[in-house]
Amino acid sequence: MNYAMNFRQSRFRGLVSGAFMAAVFITPVGLADEIALKRSVRLRDSNDVIRLVDIAELTGAAALRYADTVVAEAPQGNDVLELSVREIRRALDEAGVHWGKVQLNGRRVIVRPRYIGDNNPPLAMASTSIDTVRRRDTRRSTVTERATVPYEHAAELVDRATLRGSIADFVARGLGVDPNKLRLAFGSRDSQFLDTSQDEYRFEIQPLGSIHSDRIELQVRAWSAGRIQHRQSVTVRPTIQIDTIVLRHDLSRGTMFHEDDFAVESRWLPPSASARVATLVGTVGRLASSKLRGGSVLSKKDIAREFLIKRGDRVMVRCIVGGIVISLEAESRSDGVIGERVELRKLGERDTFFATVTASHAAVMDLNR
């Protein structure tokens, strides 16, 4: 009897040890795609936000999928912004990144403000020519043309029997947005193609990237008589109408939000920005994560997160291997909210592993993924 009990106990310990050794040494092998943070970058455009592609080198399809993910707001004036890997990981967690397919490398990124004008000599000292003036005028007219492309309400387009109406319906469904709260801006060079009637062609619309990006690239094929008669790429820029929370006054870090602290304003924002805006229900009664300025729009990162696991906590970890679930107690080496990966280690051991937070003092590690 004792021999049988000892045999079962040793077998259980072997399964536990093997499962966690697999978590520590086998899992990283599948991380083929990489997000490598740059050490320092300088903004060169007029965007108000910083996207992942601005601060990192992306390798592989799984990493490129999150190129347009907004990680922070652009620094104002001559301010220099330092982004830690923890902040970037948090933004990617909110975007739904699968850490089993993507590896994040780097510690921090220094974001310097954009250049204010070109470092050209004064006009009195600069040499000019007719060709130079023409090139500058052409570039200026192109920028102006792009900036003045009008937005159209999707609700006014979806019922039209044209390619423009088909795309409006396609984007609204893809974003899961009511057409009444969606506006679209099309490139002027596509106008003639966009007004093509559905009675003449059957259109096949295929996104070339994420439908949730701020600049959607679509491949359109026009079918007639069972053949593709024409194909063309179309660019559309969506904005979504959402209720934003605007602070009435400055708030210090750790202050609890009350309804009197902000006003609700309706604004049109691109998908990346609208996904990061805080909601009224998720704000009242929560705490400010940092010092906030009056007049600013409250985002999800401005709200202190509720950690279900803190460093040093005892955590019950469920390890899933095939059809077997093994429960073990471990010690947390980091803080974590629900859905976030935290670093853990078995009691009495030095090696660490990662698991996903599922509840208070509970996490899961699925080795089948």
N, C-alpha and C positions, 0 to 999 in steps of 0.2 A: 504493500500500500504506500509506504513512504517513498519507495523507489518511483512509483507511478506519479505521485504528486510532485516529486522533485523533477521528474522528466517533463511534466507539463509546464512547471514554472520556468525551467530553463528554456523550453521551446518558446514560451511567451516572450521571455527576455530577448531571445534571438530575433523574433519577429519585430519587436520594438526597435532593437538596435539596428536591424537591417533597414527598417522603414526610414529611420532618421538618417542613417548613413546615405540612403538614396536621396533624401531631401537635400543634404549638404553637398554631395558630390555629383549626383546625376543630373539634377534639375538644370544647372547652368549650361549644360551641353547644348540644350535646345535654343539658347539665346543667340540666334544668328543675326537678328536685326539690332541695330545700335543707334542710340541717341547720344552723341558725344558733345558735351557742352564746350563752347569756346571760352577762352579765358577773358577776353575783352572784346566788345563790339561797339560800334558807333552807329547811331541811327542816321539814315540818309534819306528818309522820306517824311511825309507830314502825317503819318498815322498817329493816332492817339493811344494805340496799344502796341504791346510787344508780343510777337508770335514766336512759336517754338523755332520756326525756320530761321528767324532772325538771330538766334543765339546758339544754335547747335548745328552740327553736321549730322544729317540723317542718312542712314544706310538701311536699305531693305524696304519692302512694301509695307510691312507692319508699322515701321517707324514713319515713313512718308505719309501715312494716313493721318497723322496728327500734326502735319506741318503747319496748318492754319490755327492750331490751338492757341488761344490767348493765355499768356502766362502772367502778364502784369500790365499795368498802365505805363505809358511812356513818361519818362522824367520831364518835368517842366523847366523851362528856362535853361540855366546852366547846371542844373542838378545832375549828380551822378548817382545811378541806382545800382545797388549790389543785390543780385538774386542768388539765393542759396539753393543747393540741390534739393533741399527739403521743400522749398516753396514751389519749385518746378515740378517735383514729384506730386505735390498736392494738386496742382493744376491739371496734370495728366491723369491723376486718379479721378478727378471730376469729369474729365473727358472720356473716361471709361477704358483707359489703356489696359491691355492684357500683359502683365509683367512676366508671364510665362513665355511671351513671344518677343518682347523688347527688353533690351538692356540699356540702362541709363548710366553713363560714365561722366565723371567730372564732379567738382566740388562747389564751384560758384562761378558766376558770370558778372563782369563789370560792364554795365550799360552806360555809355557816355552820350550826352545830348547830340542832336543832329547838328550839322554844320549850319551856321547862319550866313547864308550867301556864299559865293565862291571867293577864294583867295586870289582875286584878280587885281591888277594894279589899277589905280584911278584912271578914269576915262581920259584925262589929259595926257597920261603917259602911255596909254595902251594904243597899239596900232590897230587900225580898222580897215576893212575892205568891204566892197559891195557884197561879195560872196558870204562874208561873215555875218553881215546884217541880215542877209536873206535866210541863212541857216538859223539864226536866232529867231527870226520872225516866224519861220515854219514851225520850230519847236514850240514857240509860245502859243501859236494858233492851235496846234494839236492838243496841248494841255488844256486850253480853254474849252475846246470842243468836248473832251472827255469829261471835264468838270460840269458842263452844262447839259449832259444827257439827262432828259427828264425821267422821273419815276412815274410809273403807271400803276394804278390800283389793280391788283389781281382779280378782284371781284368784278371789274368791268371788262376783263379779258377772257375769263374762263368759259363764257358762253359763246364766244366768237368762233366761227368755223374756219379758223386759220391756224397756222403753225404757232403764232404768238399765243393764241388761246390754249393750244395743246400744251405748250411749255408752261404757261401760267398754272394750269391745272396740275401738271406733273410736279412742279416745284412745291406747290401748296400741299399736295399729298405727301411728297417726300419729307417736307419739314413738319408735317402734322399741324399746319396752321390754317386757321379760318381765312379764306381769301379776302375777307373784309379787313383783316389785320396784316395784310401782306402787300408790299409794293415791290415792283421789279424795274430795274433799269437795264435796257438792252443796248448793245453797241449800235451806233448809227449805221455802220457799214452792213449790218445784217437786216436793215429795214425791209428791203424788197423781198428777201427770202422769208422773213417772218410773216409777211402779209400774204403768203401763198395759201390758196384755199384748200381745205380738206376735201373738197369735191374733186380736185384735180389729182391729189396724191394722198397716199397713206404714209404717215410719218412714223418713223422708228426713232425714239429718243433714248440716248444712252449717256449717262454721266461719265466723264473722264476722271473724276475725282470724287471727293466727298460732297454729297448734296447739302451738307450742313456748313459748307465753307462760305466765306463772304464773297467769293468770286467763283461762280459755278461755271465749269466748262462742260458743254454738252456736244456730243456728236449726233448729228441729225442725218438720217437717211430718208430720202423721198422715194417711195415705191409706187410703181405704176406698171400694169400689165405683167405682174409677177417678177419685175426686175427693178433693181436700184437705178433710178434715172439721175439722181443727184445726191451728193453728200457734202456736208459743210459743218464746220464747228461753229457753235454759237456761245457767246458769253453773256451771262446774266448776273446782275448784282442785286440780291434781295435785302430788304429791310423789313423788320417785324415790329409792329406796334405793341408795346408792353407797358405796364404800369411800373414806373421806377420810384424808388424811395430817395428823396432828396433831403439831406439834413438841414435843419433850420439854423443850427449853431454848432460850434466846435464841441467835440466830446473827447474826453481823455480815455486812455486805455483802461479797460475793466469796468466802464460805466454801463449800467443796464439800460437797454433801449426801452423807451416809453412812446406811446402814440404821439405825444406832444413834441417829440424830438424831430419829427420829420413831416414832410408833405408828400403826397402821392401825385406824381406827374406822368402823363402819357407821353412817351417818346418813341421815335422810330430808330431802331438800332439794327446793326447787322447781326446775323445769327451767332457769331462768336461772342459778341458783347452781350446779347440778350440772354445767353445761357449762363452768364456769370452774375447777372443782376440779382440782388437779394429780393425775396418776396416779403410781403407784409406779415403773413402768418408765421414765417420762419424767423422773423426779426424781433418782434415784441417779446420782452422778457429775457432775451439773450444778452450777452456781454460784448462790448467792443473789443476787438482783438488788437487794436492799435489806436494811436491818436488820430482823430478824424476831423477834417475841416468842414465848416458849414458851407452849404451850397453844393457839396459833392454828392454824386449818385452812389448809393450804398451797394456794394457788391458782396458776394458770398464770402470772400476772403476777409472782409471787414468784421465778420461775426465770429467770435471765438467758438471754436469747435468743442463739442462735448466728448472728452476722452473716455472711452469705455474701458481702456486698459492703460495703465501708467507704468512707467519704469519701476521695476522692483516688485510688481504685482505677481501673485501666483495665478497662472492661467491654465485652464483645462483645454488641452489641444486634442482635436480629433484628427487622426491621420488616416486618410482613405487610400488604400492600396488594393486595386482590383475591386472585389466585392467585400473586402474586409475593412472594418473600422476599428482602429486601435486608439484608445483614449489614454493620454498621458498628462501629467502635471509638469509645467515648465515655468521658468521665471522670465518675465518680460525685460528686455534690454532697451525698450523705447516706448514712447506713448503712441496711442493709435485710436482712431475713431472707427465706426462701423464701415466695413468695406475696405479698410486700409491694411496694408501688410505691415506687420511689426516683427522685430527681431526677437527671438526667444532662444533659450538654452535649457537643456534638461538639467534637473537639479543634480548638483554634484559633478557636472561636466563642464568643459571649457568651450567645446564646439557649439556654434550657434546655427540657427536655421530661421526661416521666415514662414509665417502663417497669416491668414486673413482674419481680421476681427469680425466676429459674427454677433456677439452680444457682450454684456459686461463680464469680464474675466473669462471669456470664451473665444476660441479661434479654431480655424480648420485649415488643414494642409492636404490638398488633393493631388496625389502623385500620379493620378491617371491623366492629368492635363499635359 
